[in-house]
Amino acid sequence: MGFSIYLYSVLSFSGLVILLAAGLMIAERFLINYGICKLDINAGEKPLEVVGGQTLLSSLYANEIFIPSPCGGKGSCGQCKLTVVSGGGPVLPTETPHLTRKEIRSGVRLACQVKVREDIYVRIPEDYLNVKLFSATVESTRSLTYDIKEIRLKLNDPPEISQRPGQYVQIQAPSPDGPIFRAYSISTPAHEPTVVELVVRLVPGGIGSTYLHNLEVNNPAAFTGPYGEFYLNDDPSVEIVCVGGGAGMAPMKNIIYTIYDRWPERSCWLFFGCRTTRDIFYLEQFKKLQREHPSFHVVYALSDELGPDEKWDGETGFIHLSVDKYLEHDIPRQAFLCGPPLMIQAVTRVLEEKGIRPEDIFYDEF
């Protein structure tokens, strides 16, 4: 009896707190008028006037300044970091998990969590100011596996994109709450500027992947970009190592085909992890490239036990074991990884043991 009363009290108090928080949010949205606020970017480089009460991220998007936000502004990805010089208010508890103490001291904030309530002064990297909104048309789609599709988008306006190998775009997808953006790596190489190709795994209930998997030829599409911190070393004597799994193939494909367009003799490794033979794609395509460029090495590995009807004469086990098996120590290298966090951690440990410096390892987790 006593426990029931205690539980009821806790639930009642929690419900009251939630209702109070919701009421405050509604009151701020509809009753408080912050008027027009000044949004100053990079010390007068791009002064704007915006309607107060919105998030900094929304205010920037409304003025076609597109900051990376793969989570759609929900505060869960931590990618929309900007430096707020003044006017951003105190750092919120929703921001602190994504910020280091050094970043907090330097005024770094999450743009999706900062509300514009007064004149606000921010610093934005020049790369972000060059990001564009693209309109495109679906050129082709094809199934690569039972849950992965390749989607090629022909650019309309602007007609070309300038991207570095390994960068990504944010696809605009419809949702019950209005348009949202989701991040997908570009798989087409940099020397194909009129097309953006995506490799998309269907995530059950995923708004972005469901939208993309249902696109048909000639359908319109829109995205912003390019984004990303991958930088391919221009020194052809530096060996490149690409490690991916699943839809993490996209940036690897971009990097590899860019390399062999620019440096036909450059040494490059591709390690790709699959669970079963059902998850294998692009293998024959890469084997063909390997025959054309002997300095290119392809290693696929299956992590699950083979079924009775599966035929496979390649590597088995988790992909970091293949990386450890094939790579020699202390060769000048740069590495690019894309896959689940546990794969990234395991591969990073192996690469560092092989003598690759942490600053030469770039990765995207999903």
Residue, then its C-alpha position, 0 to 999 in steps of 0.5 A: m500500500g505504502f509503495s503504491i502511494y509512493l509510486y503514485s506520488v512520483l508519477s504525479f510529480s513527474g507528470l506535473v514537471i513535464l506539463l510545466a515544461a511544456g507550458l513554458m515552451i508553449a508560452e515562450r513560443f506564442l506569448i513572448n515576442y523577441g522581435i527582430c534580432k541582429l545575427d552577426i556572422n564573422a564580425g560583419e562579414k554577413p549581417l542578418e536580421v532574423v525573427g527572435g525566438q527561433t533556434l540559431l540553426s533554424s535562423l541560419y537555414a532560413n537564410e540559406i546558411f546550411i550547418p551540418s546537422p545529421c540528426g535534424g536539429k534534435g541535439s543528438c549528433g553534436q555536429c552543428k557546432l559554432t562559436v557564439v561570441s555573445g548573445g547565446g545565453p548559458v550553455l544548456p545541459t543538452e549541449t554539454p555531452h557534446l562539448t569539451r571543457k575547452e570548447i565551452r570555454s571558447g564559446v562553442r555551442l550547438a546551433c540547434q540548442v541556442k535560441v535567438r532571444e537578442d542580438i547574437y554574434v557568431r563565427i562560422p567556418e568559411d566551408y559552411l558559408n559555401v554550402k549550397l542547396f541543390s535541386a536534383t532529379v533521380e537518374s537511376t536506382r538499383s538494389l545492391t543487396y536486400d536492404i541497400k540501394e544505390i541512388r544516383l541524383k542528376l544535379n539541376d540547380p546548381p548543375e555541378i558540385s565541388q566535393r572532396p572525397g569522403q564528404y557527405v550531403q544532407i538529403q531533405a526528406p518529408s516528415p509529419d513535422g515538416p521537411i527534415f535533413r539526413a546525412y548520406s556520404i557521396s559515393t561518386p568520385a570528385h571528377e563526376p561533378t554533375v551527379v551525386e550517388l548515394v549508397v543507402r541502407l534501409v533502416p526500419g522506421g528511418i525517415g530518410s532511408t525510407y524516403l530514399h528507398n521509395l524514390e523512382v526515376n525522374n522524381p525530384a530531390a533536394f539536398t544541401g552540401p557538401y559537408g565533412e572533414f575528410y582530407l585526402n593526402d595529395d602525396p602519392s607516396v602515402e598509402i591509403v587504407c579504406v575500411g568500411g562495412g555496409a552503407g559505409m562503402a559510399p565514401m570508400k568508393n568515392i576515395i578509391y575512384t578519385i585516387y585511380d583517376r589522379w594517381p594510377e599507380r598509387s597504393c591503396w587497400l580496401f577492407f570491407g566487412c560483411r556478415t554473410t554473402r547476402d551483404i556483398f556488393y561491388l566486389e566484382q567491380f573492385k576486382k576489375l579495378q584491381r586487375e587494371h591497377p595492381s597497386f590496389h588491393v581488395v579484401y572482403a571478410l565475412s563475420d558470420e558462420l557460412g550457411p550450408d548453401e554459401k560459397w566463399d573462399g575469402e577472408t572470415g572474421f571481423i574486418h579488423l583481423s584482416v587489416d591486422k593480417y595484411l598491413e605491414h608496419d611503419i609505412p607512411r599511410q592515411a586511413f579512412l573508416c566508415g562503419p559502426p562504432l565498435m568496428i571503428q574502435a577495433v580498426t583504429r587500435v590496429l592501425e595505430e599499432k601499425g604505426i599510423r598517427p591518430e591525426d592520419i585516421f579519419y572516420d565516420e560512425f553510423 
